[in-house]
Amino acid sequence: MAVIVNSVIPGSSADRCGIKAGDTLLTLNGHEIVDVLDYRFYQLEREVAVEFISSGVKQTAIARKPEYDELGMEFDSYLMDKEHSCRNKCIFCFIDQMPKGMRETLYFKDDDSRLSFLFGNYITLTNLSEHEIERIITMHISPVNISVHTTNPELRCMMMNNRFAGKSLEAMKRFADAGIDMNCQLVICPGINDGRELERSLTDLEALGVNSVAIVPVGLTDHREGLYPLTPFNKDSANAVLDIVDKFGDACAHKYGRRIMFASDELYILAERDIPESEFYEDYPCLENGVGLIALQKEEFIFALEDAEGDPDLIRNKTIACGVSAAPYLRELCDMLHDKFPNVRVNVSPIVNDFFGRMINVSGLIVGNDLISQLKNKDLGDGVLIPVCMLRRDEDVFLDDITVDEASAQLGVPVVSVQSSGEALLDAIIR
């Protein structure tokens, strides 16, 4: 497979080799270039033989550059070809539970090892060819983020509705033998992969020497017509999962000096347990799975507040909109403000999720219409602060295509997105 060069950075090694936009890249040092991983890996040498087609003529040029420097070619997309879509039909898949009529791209299920390398996405391994497994090992792409869910091969096939889902776990042993770090995720469905099955999975993953395991509860929307019947978590089932995770985490901490196994914040909320303090989460290896987010934000907020110069004359009146589960913790942070900023008023307003269903209570799945309908005609003060996770990545747009500007116009006050750090939250409140 050959790829078309979209542009060349002026003065780069590729530019000095005479490569131009529209040329076709064939190989680097004799290795066929199929996608971004090939390109990034094989361009690293000090001397690179570049084979390409320019104006219909196949040419070879030698690029000489410092080791690890980029060649300077740019392509039409970051992957250099199409994203790999998911081949599974998981019984818990959130995308299958989304209401109809949303933007088409929101229904795309990626399962692409290159996105794991580039952006930290999780993959199921069912999409990996033998070539891709060997390439990960050869290039020592690490870490690999894997959606495991269960290490029981038969159960994994059932949960993913893919007859190859059990066999694909064999790749994890090969990665472990090659020294590839693995971050793992288990989406737990009550009565299916909890209890003894969860204990089996954690035992197997510990034996593989994985870097981390995040245990998260299944999310169930109101749009499950025709889908596999799943039971939502309650206090008792959440506590049972936490007991298992704590047992394994404590054992790992004793044996290896680190916990490895972590439950998501949502499980603690469902179980009505206190969120552990920040020290519990060590270096926060599973933040992207909602593990330790509350503890980290609290720690950052307290540090930022300690460093802030108090001002008894500062007057602010802000509203924080968030998911139902986050509201008590954000109120706790805002209560800490009063000593230094007695005239700063913050109203934390939890938004009930009518769009996806009221069992969905996280901030990241609040849509613009729910925000507007529940805050309209209320005293919102100087403006509304929302966590950036409410918006699609790198866009000022909610999942239902309402823009931040549209929400601001409807509510009559500025709506401002805030990064997840406690420092950013404090700054947004008092600035």
C-alpha positions in Angstrom: 0.0 0.0 0.0 1.3 3.5 -0.9 0.3 6.8 0.7 0.0 10.2 -0.9 2.0 13.1 0.5 -0.3 16.0 1.3 2.4 18.6 2.0 6.1 18.9 2.8 7.5 21.1 5.6 9.9 23.7 3.9 13.5 23.0 4.8 12.9 19.5 6.1 14.7 16.4 5.2 11.9 15.4 2.8 12.1 18.8 1.2 15.8 18.5 0.6 15.2 15.1 -1.0 13.0 16.7 -3.5 9.7 15.2 -2.3 6.6 17.3 -3.1 3.0 17.5 -2.3 1.1 14.9 -4.4 4.1 12.5 -4.5 3.5 8.9 -3.4 5.5 7.5 -0.5 6.4 3.8 -1.0 9.0 2.7 1.5 11.5 3.9 4.1 14.7 1.8 4.3 13.0 -0.9 2.3 10.0 -1.2 4.6 6.6 -0.7 3.0 4.7 2.3 4.6 1.1 1.4 5.2 0.1 3.8 7.9 1.2 6.3 10.6 2.9 3.6 12.8 5.2 2.5 9.9 6.0 6.1 9.0 6.8 7.1 12.6 8.9 4.1 13.3 11.0 3.7 10.1 11.8 7.5 9.8 13.8 7.5 13.1 17.2 6.5 11.7 19.9 9.0 11.0 20.0 7.9 7.3 16.7 6.9 5.6 16.4 5.6 2.1 13.1 7.1 0.9 11.4 5.4 -2.1 8.7 7.5 -3.7 6.9 8.2 -7.0 7.1 11.8 -8.3 5.5 12.8 -11.7 5.0 9.1 -12.4 8.7 8.2 -11.9 9.8 5.9 -9.1 12.8 7.5 -7.3 15.0 6.9 -4.2 16.6 9.6 -2.2 18.8 9.4 1.0 17.6 11.6 3.8 20.3 12.4 6.4 19.2 14.0 9.6 19.6 13.8 13.4 18.3 10.5 14.9 14.6 10.6 15.9 14.0 13.8 13.8 10.9 13.9 11.6 11.3 13.6 7.9 8.9 16.4 7.3 6.1 14.8 5.2 2.5 15.4 6.1 -0.5 13.4 5.1 -4.2 13.9 4.6 -5.1 12.2 7.9 -3.2 11.4 11.1 -3.6 7.7 10.5 -2.8 7.9 6.7 -5.8 5.6 6.0 -9.2 4.9 7.5 -9.9 4.1 11.1 -10.5 0.5 12.0 -14.1 -0.1 13.2 -15.1 -2.5 15.9 -16.1 -6.0 14.9 -17.8 -6.8 18.2 -21.4 -6.5 19.4 -20.8 -6.1 23.1 -23.8 -6.6 25.3 -22.9 -3.4 27.2 -21.9 -1.2 24.3 -22.8 2.4 25.1 -23.0 3.4 21.4 -25.8 0.8 20.8 -27.7 2.5 23.7 -27.6 6.0 22.1 -30.9 7.5 20.9 -31.4 7.8 17.2 -31.0 11.0 15.2 -27.6 12.1 16.5 -24.7 13.0 14.3 -23.6 10.0 12.3 -20.0 10.1 13.5 -21.1 9.6 17.1 -22.2 6.0 16.1 -18.8 5.0 14.8 -17.1 2.4 17.0 -13.4 2.5 16.7 -11.2 -0.5 17.7 -7.9 0.7 16.3 -4.5 -0.2 17.8 -3.0 3.0 16.2 -5.4 5.1 18.2 -4.3 3.3 21.3 -0.7 4.3 20.5 -1.6 7.9 19.5 -4.4 8.9 21.9 -4.7 6.2 24.5 -7.9 4.7 23.2 -8.7 1.2 24.4 -8.8 -1.8 22.0 -10.4 -5.2 22.3 -7.6 -7.1 20.4 -10.3 -8.8 18.2 -9.3 -6.5 15.3 -5.6 -7.3 15.4 -4.1 -9.3 12.5 -0.9 -11.4 13.1 1.0 -8.6 11.2 -0.2 -6.0 13.6 0.6 -8.1 16.7 4.1 -8.7 15.3 4.5 -5.0 14.5 3.5 -3.9 18.0 6.2 -6.3 19.4 8.8 -5.3 16.8 8.3 -1.6 17.3 7.8 -2.1 21.1 4.7 0.1 21.1 4.0 0.5 24.8 1.7 0.8 26.6 -1.2 -0.9 24.8 -4.6 -0.1 26.3 -6.9 -3.1 26.3 -10.6 -3.6 27.0 -10.5 -7.0 28.6 -13.8 -7.3 30.5 -13.1 -10.9 31.4 -10.2 -13.4 30.9 -12.6 -16.3 30.7 -12.5 -17.0 26.9 -16.0 -18.4 26.6 -17.5 -15.6 28.6 -15.6 -13.0 26.6 -17.0 -14.5 23.4 -20.5 -14.2 24.8 -20.1 -10.7 26.2 -18.6 -9.4 22.9 -20.7 -11.5 20.6 -17.5 -12.4 18.7 -16.4 -16.0 18.4 -12.7 -14.9 18.2 -12.9 -12.7 21.4 -11.5 -15.5 23.6 -8.6 -16.5 21.4 -7.6 -12.8 20.9 -6.6 -12.8 24.6 -3.5 -14.9 23.6 -2.0 -11.7 22.2 -1.7 -10.4 25.8 0.7 -13.2 26.7 2.8 -12.4 23.7 2.9 -8.7 24.6 3.8 -9.6 28.2 6.7 -11.8 27.1 7.9 -9.0 24.9 7.9 -6.5 27.7 5.0 -4.4 26.4 3.2 -2.6 29.2 -0.6 -3.1 29.2 -3.3 -1.0 30.8 -6.5 -2.9 31.1 -10.1 -2.0 31.5 -13.0 -4.2 32.8 -16.6 -3.1 32.3 -18.5 -5.0 35.0 -22.0 -6.2 34.4 -23.8 -7.5 37.5 -24.4 -11.2 37.4 -22.2 -11.7 34.4 -18.5 -10.9 34.9 -18.5 -9.9 38.6 -18.1 -12.2 41.6 -15.9 -15.2 40.9 -15.4 -14.2 37.3 -14.0 -10.9 38.4 -11.7 -12.7 40.8 -10.5 -14.9 38.0 -9.9 -11.9 35.7 -7.9 -10.0 38.3 -5.8 -13.1 39.1 -5.0 -13.7 35.4 -4.1 -10.1 34.8 -1.9 -9.9 37.8 -0.1 -13.1 36.6 0.5 -11.3 33.2 2.2 -8.4 35.0 -0.1 -5.8 33.5 0.6 -2.1 34.4 -2.9 -1.3 35.6 -6.5 -2.5 35.7 -9.5 -0.1 35.9 -12.8 -1.6 37.0 -15.8 0.4 35.9 -19.5 -0.2 36.2 -21.7 -0.7 33.1 -23.6 2.4 32.0 -27.2 1.8 31.0 -29.3 4.3 29.2 -33.1 4.4 28.6 -32.5 3.3 25.0 -31.9 -0.4 25.2 -34.9 -1.7 23.2 -34.0 -5.1 21.8 -30.6 -5.3 23.5 -29.3 -7.9 25.9 -31.1 -7.6 29.3 -28.6 -6.1 31.8 -29.1 -5.4 35.5 -28.0 -2.0 36.8 -25.7 -1.7 39.8 -27.2 -0.9 43.2 -25.5 -0.3 46.5 -25.0 -3.9 47.4 -23.6 -5.1 44.0 -21.3 -2.0 43.9 -20.0 -2.8 47.4 -19.4 -6.5 46.4 -17.3 -5.4 43.5 -15.3 -2.9 45.6 -14.6 -5.6 48.2 -13.0 -7.8 45.5 -11.0 -4.9 44.0 -9.8 -3.7 47.4 -8.7 -7.3 48.3 -6.7 -7.6 45.1 -5.4 -4.1 45.2 -4.2 -4.5 48.8 -2.4 -7.8 47.9 -0.7 -6.1 45.0 0.4 -3.2 47.1 1.9 -5.6 49.6 3.7 -7.7 46.9 4.7 -5.1 44.4 4.6 -1.8 46.2 1.7 -0.6 44.0 -2.0 -1.4 43.8 -2.4 -2.1 40.1 -6.1 -2.7 40.5 -8.4 0.3 40.9 -12.2 0.9 40.9 -13.7 3.9 39.2 -15.1 6.8 41.2 -18.6 5.9 40.1 -18.4 2.5 41.9 -17.6 4.3 45.2 -20.6 6.7 44.6 -22.9 3.8 43.8 -21.7 1.9 46.9 -22.2 5.1 49.0 -18.5 4.8 50.2 -16.1 7.7 50.7 -13.8 8.3 47.7 -10.2 7.4 48.8 -7.7 10.2 49.4 -5.2 11.1 46.6 -2.4 9.0 48.0 -4.5 5.9 47.4 -4.2 6.4 43.6 -0.4 6.6 43.5 0.5 8.2 40.2 -3.1 8.0 38.8 -2.6 5.3 36.2 -6.3 5.0 35.2 -7.6 8.6 35.1 -9.0 8.2 31.6 -11.4 5.5 33.1 -12.7 7.9 35.8 -10.4 6.4 38.4 -9.2 9.0 41.0 -10.6 12.0 39.1 -12.4 13.3 42.2 -9.5 12.8 44.5 -7.1 14.5 42.1 -9.3 17.5 41.5 -9.8 17.9 45.3 -6.0 17.8 45.9 -5.3 20.3 43.2 -8.1 22.6 44.4 -6.8 22.6 48.0 -3.2 23.3 46.9 -4.4 26.1 44.6 -6.6 27.6 47.3 -3.7 27.6 49.8 -1.5 29.5 47.3 -4.3 32.0 46.4 -4.1 35.4 47.9 -7.4 35.9 49.8 -9.5 38.9 49.0 -12.5 39.6 51.3 -13.7 42.3 48.9 -13.8 40.1 45.9 -17.4 39.6 44.7 -18.4 36.8 42.4 -21.6 34.9 41.7 -21.2 31.7 39.6 -23.1 28.6 38.8 -21.4 25.3 38.3 -23.4 22.8 36.2 -22.4 19.1 36.4 -23.7 15.6 36.5 -25.7 14.4 39.5 -22.8 12.2 40.8 -20.3 15.0 40.9 -22.4 17.6 42.6 -21.7 16.7 46.3 -17.9 16.8 45.7 -18.0 20.1 43.9 -20.1 21.6 46.7 -17.4 20.5 49.2 -14.7 22.3 47.2 -16.8 25.4 46.9 -17.4 25.4 50.7 -13.7 25.6 51.2 -13.6 29.0 49.5 -15.4 30.9 52.2 -12.5 31.7 54.5 -10.5 33.4 51.8 -13.3 34.7 49.6 -16.3 35.2 51.8 -18.2 37.2 49.1 -17.8 34.6 46.4 -21.0 32.8 45.9 -21.1 29.5 43.9 -24.2 27.5 43.2 -23.6 23.9 42.2 -26.5 22.8 40.0 -26.7 19.1 39.1 -28.2 18.4 35.7 -30.5 15.3 35.5 -29.9 13.3 32.4 -33.2 13.2 30.6 -31.5 12.7 27.2 -29.8 9.3 27.9 -31.8 8.4 31.0 -31.6 9.1 34.7 -29.3 6.1 35.4 -26.6 8.1 33.6 -25.4 10.6 36.1 -21.8 11.6 35.0 -21.0 15.1 33.8 -19.5 13.9 30.5 -22.8 12.8 29.1 -24.9 15.9 29.8 -26.2 17.4 26.6 -26.9 21.0 25.8 -30.7 20.7 25.7 -30.8 19.3 29.2 -28.5 22.0 30.5 -30.6 24.7 29.0 -34.0 23.3 30.0 -33.0 22.8 33.6 -31.1 26.2 34.1 -33.3 28.5 32.0 -35.0 31.3 34.0 -32.9 30.6 37.1 -30.6 33.1 38.8 -27.3 32.0 37.3 -25.2 34.9 38.6 -22.3 36.0 36.4 -22.2 32.9 34.3 -22.3 29.1 34.1 -19.2 26.9 34.4 -19.2 23.5 32.9 -16.6 20.8 32.9 -14.9 20.5 29.5 -15.8 16.8 29.4 -19.4 17.8 28.5 -18.1 18.9 25.1 -16.8 16.8 22.2 -13.0 16.7 22.1 -11.5 19.9 20.8 -15.0 21.4 20.0 -17.3 23.8 21.7 -20.2 21.5 21.0 -22.3 19.3 23.2 -23.2 15.7 22.2 -26.6 16.9 20.9 -24.9 19.4 18.6 -25.9 22.4 20.8 -23.0 24.8 20.8 -21.7 26.7 23.8 -22.6 30.0 22.2 -26.2 28.7 21.7 -26.4 27.7 25.3 -25.1 31.1 26.4 -27.7 32.9 24.3 -30.5 30.7 25.6 -29.4 31.2 29.3 -28.6 34.8 29.0 -25.2 34.5 30.7 -21.8 33.2 29.5 -21.3 29.5 29.5 -17.6 28.7 30.0 -15.9 25.3 29.8 -13.3 24.5 32.5 -10.5 22.0 32.3 -10.7 19.2 34.9 -8.0 20.3 37.2 -8.8 21.8 40.6 -6.5 24.8 39.8 -8.5 25.5 36.7 -11.8 25.3 38.6 -10.6 27.7 41.3 -9.3 30.2 38.7 -12.6 30.0 36.7 -14.6 30.8 39.9 -12.6 33.8 41.2 -11.3 35.4 38.0 
